[in-house]
C-alpha cells in the first residue's frame, strides 16, 4: 500500500480518468495558483507597494549596500526565514509550521512525479521511493496541520479560538490543505475508494483554485518582505524608525552630555524588553 502509486492504480481501474486527464488537471491546478497569485498581487497592490517603498527607502538610505552583502542577505533569508522558519520564537509553532511546509512540498513534488512519469504502464513500474515519500509528505502535513488546528490555534494564550470556530476566508488555506492530504491518505489506504478520491479532488480544487481568497499567496510574499526588511536595516533606512547610537561612544557623549551625567559613561543594556518572557505562540 505505501509503495503503490495511487494515480497509476486509478488509471488502471478507471476508463474515465486516464493519465492524460490527471496531467491536465495537475497543469490546471498549477495555472490556478499562478493566476490566483497574480490576481492577489493586483488586488492588494503588493508589487506596487513594494516598489514604491523600496524607492523611498533607497532615497533615505545612509549607506550603500554592496552586491556581496545583498547576496548574503538573500542566502540568509533562504536558509533562515524560508528553510528553517526562524521567525517563530515558539518552538512548538515552529515545528508545526516546518512539518506542514515540508510535508506539503514533498506531497506536491511526488504527486507531480507519479502523475507525469508513472501515471500509466508506459512509464514503467513506479519506484517504491516515490509512493513512500508521497505518503510521508501527506502524513507530515497532517501531523503539523492538525497540531496547529487542535492544539496551538485553540490556546487561549495565542488565538484562543474554538477548533470549530471557522472563518471561511481566513481558514480556507489550512482546511483545504488538511482536507487534500487527509482524503489522499484515506483514498490510498482504502485501495481507491471513490468517495475519498472525490473529496480529495474537491479539497485540492479549493486549495489551488482558492488562492485569490485564501492565504496561499502569503508563502510567496513572506520571503520578499523578509529580504526587504534586511535591506532596509543594512542601508540605514531602518523602516523610518529612529537610529539608536552607541550610548557608550565618546562622540555621542560629546553631542549629548546628559547621557554620561544621568546614565554613566557605559550605560547598561536596557534589557530584552518584550522578549523577557518566552514566546507562548509565535
Residue, then its C-alpha position, 0 to 999 in steps of 0.5 A: x500500500x505505501x509503495x503503490x502509486x495511487x494515480x497509476x492504480x486509478x488509471x488502471x481501474x478507471x476508463x474515465x480518468x486516464x493519465x492524460x486527464x490527471x496531467x491536465x488537471x495537475x497543469x490546471x491546478x498549477x495555472x490556478x495558483x499562478x493566476x490566483x497569485x497574480x490576481x492577489x498581487x493586483x488586488x492588494x497592490x503588493x508589487x506596487x507597494x513594494x516598489x514604491x517603498x523600496x524607492x523611498x527607502x533607497x532615497x533615505x538610505x545612509x549607506x550603500x549596500x554592496x552586491x556581496x552583502x545583498x547576496x548574503x542577505x538573500x542566502x540568509x533569508x533562504x536558509x533562515x526565514x524560508x528553510x528553517x522558519x526562524x521567525x517563530x520564537x515558539x518552538x512548538x509553532x515552529x515545528x508545526x509550521x516546518x512539518x506542514x511546509x515540508x510535508x506539503x512540498x514533498x506531497x506536491x513534488x511526488x504527486x507531480x512525479x507519479x502523475x507525469x512519469x508513472x501515471x500509466x504502464x508506459x512509464x514503467x513500474x513506479x519506484x517504491x521511493x516515490x509512493x513512500x515519500x508521497x505518503x510521508x509528505x501527506x502524513x507530515x502535513x497532517x501531523x503539523x496541520x492538525x497540531x496547529x488546528x487542535x492544539x496551538x490555534x485553540x490556546x487561549x494564550x495565542x488565538x484562543x479560538x474554538x477548533x470549530x470556530x471557522x472563518x471561511x476566508x481566513x481558514x480556507x488555506x489550512x482546511x483545504x490543505x488538511x482536507x487534500x492530504x487527509x482524503x489522499x491518505x484515506x483514498x490510498x489506504x482504502x485501495x481507491x475508494x471513490x468517495x475519498x478520491x472525490x473529496x480529495x479532488x474537491x479539497x485540492x480544487x479549493x486549495x489551488x483554485x482558492x488562492x485569490x481568497x485564501x492565504x496561499x499567496x502569503x508563502x510567496x510574499x513572506x520571503x520578499x518582505x523578509x529580504x526587504x526588511x534586511x535591506x532596509x536595516x543594512x542601508x540605514x533606512x531602518x523602516x523610518x524608525x529612529x537610529x539608536x547610537x552607541x550610548x557608550x561612544x565618546x562622540x555621542x557623549x560629546x553631542x549629548x552630555x546628559x547621557x554620561x551625567x544621568x546614565x554613566x559613561x557605559x550605560x547598561x543594556x536596557x534589557x530584552x524588553x518584550x522578549x523577557x518572557x518566552x514566546x507562548x505562540x509565535 
